[in-house]
Amino acid sequence: MKAWIITIGNEILIGRIVNTNSAWLAKKLTTMGIEVRKMITIPDEEDDIIQAFREAIRHADLVISTGGLGPTFDDKTSEALAKALNRRWVINPKAYKEVKRKFEAANMELTEARLKMAKMPEGSIPLSNSAGTAPGILIEINGKLIVALPGVPREMKAIFEENLEKILAKKAPHKYYAEKSIGVVGIPESAFAPYIDKVMKKYPKIYIKSHPRGHETKGPVLEIHITTYAETEDEARKLVEDAAKELMEKVNELGGGITHQ
């Protein structure tokens, strides 16, 4: 199951806001056995949003967007998604009830701008938002899932964990994810790279990435991250442990040190 994550918001593109949503979602999906193939950030422009959704739907089994579901003029995700799918943009009865209830509880009028948060592509399933006002949007087309979530991190996380995670658990491949990190000092990344390559060839299900944390020639420090998917939890854990053991043995042979494992 392959996923694309689309982040929508000018505030991210100008560097005012750090895109933590994509990182959080990628970690969640990865641990569920869903392979994140691409993450993109686009502006609050209708044409960009339409194009991004259409491209993502062509290539991915799961598309998740964050941002652009609020009441302001630049919140265009829901309407743009409707256009991307060639569907009418309509008031969803279930979403309307949720939005109306929340504003009535706050003694606030349900204005046209606020009503916008209840409008979705025709045929959508609203995802209840316990941390905010705008519901998330879920649509399934030809076995593919398209999801639009709010950009506010606490709202995005609440909808994912309280609603979407259960849905994805039924769709996700039954694979188990395992990971392990090793801290290495005293060995340049360029010197250790051939040994990483050998271990990856020996364990085809393993992926190993080295992250330089020091200076290549004046004090090398590496973070070695090992990941895998397997059919059982035990197999996944054994794979990363076996690969880690071989790498640590090589670190010792080369005269390096291990700071953590």
C-alpha positions as CSV (number, residue, x, y, z in Angstrom):
1,M,0.0,0.0,0.0
2,K,1.6,3.2,-1.2
3,A,0.8,6.7,0.2
4,W,1.3,10.3,-0.7
5,I,1.1,13.1,1.8
6,I,0.1,16.6,0.6
7,T,0.6,19.6,2.8
8,I,-1.3,22.7,1.8
9,G,-0.4,26.2,3.1
10,N,1.4,29.3,2.1
11,E,2.7,29.7,5.7
12,I,4.8,26.5,5.2
13,L,6.2,27.6,1.9
14,I,7.4,30.9,3.2
15,G,9.1,29.3,6.2
16,R,6.8,30.8,8.9
17,I,5.5,27.3,10.0
18,V,7.5,24.1,10.3
19,N,5.8,21.2,8.5
20,T,5.5,18.8,11.4
21,N,2.3,17.2,10.1
22,S,4.0,15.3,7.3
23,A,6.7,13.9,9.6
24,W,4.1,12.8,12.1
25,L,1.9,11.2,9.5
26,A,4.8,9.5,7.7
27,K,5.9,7.9,11.0
28,K,2.3,6.7,11.7
29,L,1.8,5.2,8.3
30,T,5.2,3.6,8.2
31,T,4.6,1.7,11.5
32,M,1.3,0.5,10.0
33,G,3.1,-1.1,7.1
34,I,2.1,1.6,4.6
35,E,4.9,2.8,2.3
36,V,5.1,6.6,2.0
37,R,6.3,7.3,-1.5
38,K,6.1,11.1,-1.7
39,M,5.5,14.2,0.5
40,I,4.8,17.5,-1.2
41,T,3.9,21.0,0.0
42,I,1.8,23.3,-2.2
43,P,0.3,26.8,-1.8
44,D,-3.3,27.7,-1.0
45,E,-4.1,27.9,-4.7
46,E,-7.0,26.0,-6.2
47,D,-5.2,24.9,-9.4
48,D,-2.2,23.6,-7.5
49,I,-4.4,21.7,-5.1
50,I,-6.5,20.1,-7.9
51,Q,-3.3,19.1,-9.8
52,A,-1.7,17.6,-6.7
53,F,-4.7,15.5,-5.8
54,R,-5.1,14.2,-9.3
55,E,-1.4,13.3,-9.6
56,A,-1.4,11.6,-6.2
57,I,-4.5,9.6,-6.9
58,R,-2.9,8.3,-10.1
59,H,0.1,7.0,-8.3
60,A,-0.9,6.2,-4.7
61,D,-3.4,3.9,-2.9
62,L,-3.7,6.3,-0.1
63,V,-3.7,10.1,-0.3
64,I,-3.7,12.3,2.8
65,S,-3.7,16.0,2.8
66,T,-3.5,18.5,5.7
67,G,-4.6,22.1,5.7
68,G,-7.2,24.3,4.0
69,L,-10.4,23.0,5.7
70,G,-11.2,26.2,7.7
71,P,-13.6,29.1,7.1
72,T,-11.3,31.7,5.6
73,F,-11.0,32.8,2.0
74,D,-7.7,30.8,1.5
75,D,-9.1,27.5,2.8
76,K,-9.7,25.9,-0.6
77,T,-8.9,22.2,-0.1
78,S,-12.5,20.8,0.1
79,E,-13.8,22.6,-3.0
80,A,-10.6,21.9,-4.9
81,L,-10.8,18.2,-4.0
82,A,-14.4,18.1,-5.4
83,K,-13.2,19.6,-8.6
84,A,-10.2,17.2,-8.8
85,L,-12.7,14.3,-8.5
86,N,-15.3,15.9,-10.8
87,R,-17.9,15.8,-8.1
88,R,-20.3,18.4,-6.8
89,W,-19.3,20.4,-3.7
90,V,-22.2,20.0,-1.4
91,I,-23.3,20.4,2.2
92,N,-22.7,17.0,3.9
93,P,-25.7,16.3,6.2
94,K,-23.6,14.6,8.9
95,A,-20.9,17.2,8.8
96,Y,-23.5,19.9,8.9
97,K,-25.0,18.5,12.1
98,E,-21.5,18.4,13.7
99,V,-20.5,21.9,12.7
100,K,-24.0,23.4,13.6
101,R,-23.9,21.7,17.1
102,K,-20.5,23.1,17.9
103,F,-21.3,26.7,17.0
104,E,-24.7,26.5,18.8
105,A,-22.9,25.2,21.9
106,A,-20.6,28.3,21.7
107,N,-23.6,30.6,21.1
108,M,-22.2,31.6,17.7
109,E,-24.1,32.1,14.5
110,L,-23.7,29.6,11.7
111,T,-22.5,32.1,9.1
112,E,-21.8,31.3,5.4
113,A,-18.1,31.1,6.2
114,R,-18.7,28.7,9.0
115,L,-21.1,26.6,6.9
116,K,-18.3,26.1,4.5
117,M,-16.7,23.7,6.9
118,A,-19.7,21.3,6.3
119,K,-19.3,21.3,2.5
120,M,-17.5,18.3,1.0
121,P,-17.2,16.5,-2.3
122,E,-20.4,14.6,-2.9
123,G,-20.2,11.1,-1.4
124,S,-17.7,12.0,1.3
125,I,-17.6,10.5,4.7
126,P,-17.0,13.1,7.5
127,L,-14.4,12.3,10.1
128,S,-15.4,13.8,13.4
129,N,-13.0,16.4,14.9
130,S,-12.9,16.3,18.7
131,A,-10.2,18.9,18.9
132,G,-11.7,21.5,16.6
133,T,-14.6,22.4,14.3
134,A,-13.9,21.3,10.7
135,P,-14.5,17.6,10.2
136,G,-12.0,15.6,8.1
137,I,-13.0,14.2,4.7
138,L,-12.8,10.6,3.6
139,I,-13.6,9.3,0.1
140,E,-13.0,5.9,-1.3
141,I,-12.7,5.5,-5.1
142,N,-11.9,2.3,-6.9
143,G,-10.2,0.9,-3.7
144,K,-8.2,4.1,-3.2
145,L,-8.6,6.2,-0.1
146,I,-8.4,10.0,-0.3
147,V,-8.4,11.9,3.0
148,A,-8.3,15.6,3.8
149,L,-7.4,16.6,7.4
150,P,-7.2,20.0,9.1
151,G,-3.8,21.7,9.2
152,V,-3.8,22.4,12.9
153,P,-1.6,19.6,14.3
154,R,-3.8,18.8,17.4
155,E,-6.9,18.5,15.1
156,M,-5.1,16.5,12.5
157,K,-3.8,14.1,15.1
158,A,-7.1,13.7,16.9
159,I,-9.0,12.8,13.7
160,F,-6.3,10.4,12.6
161,E,-6.0,8.6,16.0
162,E,-9.8,8.6,16.8
163,N,-11.2,7.8,13.3
164,L,-8.8,7.2,10.5
165,E,-6.3,4.9,12.2
166,K,-9.0,2.2,12.6
167,I,-10.0,2.5,9.0
168,L,-6.5,2.2,7.7
169,A,-5.7,-0.8,10.0
170,K,-8.3,-2.8,8.1
171,K,-6.8,-1.7,4.7
172,A,-3.1,-1.8,5.5
173,P,-1.0,-4.8,4.6
174,H,-0.5,-7.2,7.5
175,K,3.3,-6.5,7.8
176,Y,5.3,-5.7,10.8
177,Y,7.7,-2.8,11.1
178,A,10.9,-2.8,13.1
179,E,13.7,-0.3,13.5
180,K,17.0,0.2,15.4
181,S,19.5,3.0,15.6
182,I,23.3,2.7,16.3
183,G,25.5,5.6,17.2
184,V,29.0,5.3,15.8
185,V,32.1,7.5,16.4
186,G,35.6,7.4,14.8
187,I,34.6,6.1,11.4
188,P,34.0,8.4,8.4
189,E,30.7,7.8,6.5
190,S,32.6,7.2,3.3
191,A,34.7,4.4,5.0
192,F,31.7,2.7,6.5
193,A,29.4,2.9,3.4
194,P,30.8,-0.3,1.7
195,Y,30.0,-2.4,4.8
196,I,26.5,-1.0,4.9
197,D,26.1,-2.0,1.3
198,K,27.3,-5.6,2.0
199,V,24.8,-6.0,4.9
200,M,21.9,-4.7,2.9
201,K,22.7,-7.2,0.1
202,K,22.9,-10.0,2.7
203,Y,19.5,-9.0,4.1
204,P,17.3,-7.9,1.2
205,K,14.4,-6.9,3.4
206,I,16.6,-4.5,5.4
207,Y,17.1,-0.8,4.6
208,I,20.0,1.0,6.3
209,K,20.6,4.7,6.2
210,S,23.6,6.5,7.6
211,H,23.2,10.0,8.9
212,P,26.4,12.1,9.5
213,R,26.3,13.9,12.8
214,G,29.9,15.1,13.0
215,H,32.7,16.1,10.6
216,E,33.8,13.5,7.9
217,T,37.5,14.1,8.5
218,K,37.8,16.0,11.8
219,G,35.7,13.9,14.1
220,P,33.2,11.6,12.4
221,V,30.0,10.7,14.1
222,L,27.3,8.5,12.5
223,E,23.7,7.6,13.3
224,I,23.0,4.3,11.6
225,H,19.3,3.7,11.2
226,I,18.1,0.1,10.3
227,T,14.5,-0.6,9.2
228,T,12.5,-3.5,7.8
229,Y,9.0,-4.9,7.2
230,A,8.3,-8.6,7.7
231,E,5.5,-11.0,7.9
232,T,5.7,-11.4,11.7
233,E,6.9,-9.2,14.5
234,D,9.5,-11.7,15.6
235,E,11.0,-11.9,12.1
236,A,11.1,-8.1,11.8
237,R,12.9,-7.7,15.1
238,K,15.4,-10.5,14.3
239,L,16.2,-9.0,11.0
240,V,17.2,-5.6,12.4
241,E,19.0,-7.2,15.4
242,D,21.0,-9.5,13.1
243,A,21.9,-6.6,10.8
244,A,22.8,-4.4,13.7
245,K,25.1,-7.1,15.2
246,E,27.1,-7.4,12.0
247,L,27.5,-3.7,11.6
248,M,28.6,-3.3,15.3
249,E,31.2,-6.1,14.7
250,K,32.5,-4.2,11.8
251,V,32.7,-1.0,13.8
252,N,34.9,-2.8,16.4
253,E,37.1,-4.2,13.6
254,L,37.6,-0.8,12.2
255,G,38.6,0.7,15.5
256,G,35.4,2.8,16.0
257,G,33.2,3.2,19.0
258,I,29.5,2.7,19.6
259,T,27.7,5.4,21.6
260,H,24.3,3.7,21.7
261,Q,22.3,0.9,20.2
